[in-house]
């Protein structure tokens, strides 16, 4: 979701031109602004195909034969079920239909060159979301929307905005995103006379955690600035989320980018040479931190030429009140030579963050829930995924975020089995090594001995939530797409895709045409 604040960048701001191969849209693209890396981008057809297949639900071994939809369940179905997994990765995220079938507009949040942003309400669950609407005649922006959804759908981090789904009709693309209640960082800076170093460190630490994660995922954001950093809540809580991945891209090892994109004040010097990589995000993060505590930009100029020269010089003038630890960090982040510039993971270990960052906290009850997590039924996996993906506030008080960060010792955005066991040892928490092994073999869908954030939430938070009738009703309403008071195969396939008849019949053990609301609630008692 783009910020509704007006950009404070230089009067000339480079715009995005993404060269997505689109069969039914053939835009004219300025070759000078085209990224060589973007040639690998998915077309809308490929994108739809990717998110309506059932890769993670294919049998894990060749001896498991998919059931015919007409066959009733057998006593051996538990064997079949054990070969399947459901995660939010399997939900349909790209829909060829009008958004108005599922959402109604509440009000506009603002508009700009990117299109218009609305607050919308889900007709099934009454949840509020944000919707970015881009008209198809804006060809480059249309492809930006597709690219943003493609990238966000692969990211899973507590400090990165979550995109839910994209609706395409004849006129527009409409991207549905979680609605963040807080203001953006730019507005907070303007409304506060002084940003303390402690508050700046808190925000900078979260931002660098997000950057460390996306860089490990081979993604570069390319538009880090205060307008694209939002507070998650509007209650004094300083948890943030990084938004607007419209000009972000995946970048493979030893590849470089060339397009001049972003806001001038935050551009790294190598962008002007049209030869750059992930390190531009670190520079922009450094500019953001400098701006937070100084309330001025580090590099200024009356013209574009003067601005470029100031940025290329790398000369910094600090206020006298700035501590030596912060000066040291900013000099490393705003290093003109990108090969000598500090990485996100290195920056997180700097003295300034050690001095100021919020202490890593944890909720011991959540850790015990992880240890004692046991194999779930296919139905529970579906519901856990629904809760962690669609619930607006799955982590109501930030305790799960804090616990996740505590266990993620190497700060790569995932919890490895080794990290988890080491944390338990340091906390002097008795545990069975076999329990931990079972946890990872059951919960980790990629079989790589790591837990993602959504997997962590499913094991530690979702189970408690689904015990409440309110949450159960929410899940039923979300799956019951046609709102007729019962769940049919059509409803299920709207959520999961059209090729899930086998999975539907594994869930619908009575082999009836639908699951009533009462039957649905009774499934929680099994």
Secondary structure, DSSP 8 states (H G I E B T S, - for coil): ---SS---S-SS-B--------SS------GGG--GGGGG---HHHHHHHHHS-GGGS-SSTT-----TTS---TTHHHHHTT----GGGS--EESS-GGGTEEEEEEEEEETTEEEEEEEETTT--EEEEEEEETTSHHHHHHHHHHHHHHTT---TTB--EEEEEE-SSEEEEEEE---S-BHHHHHHH-S---HHHHHHHHHHHHHHHHHHHHTTEE----SGGGEEES-SSS---EEE---TT-EE--TT--B----B-GGG--GGGGGT-B-THHHHHHHHHHHHHHHHSS-SS--SSHHHHHHHHHH------TTS-HHHHHHHHHHT-SSTTTS--HHHHTTSHHHHHHS------HHHHHHHHT-----HHHHHHHHHHHHH-TTSSTTSHHHHHHHHH-TT-SSSEEHHHHHHHHHHTT----HHHHHHHHHHH-TTSSSEE-HHHHHIIIIIHHHTTSHHHHHHHHHHH-TT-SSEEEHHHHHHHH-TT-HHHHHHH-TT--SEEEHHHHHHGGG-
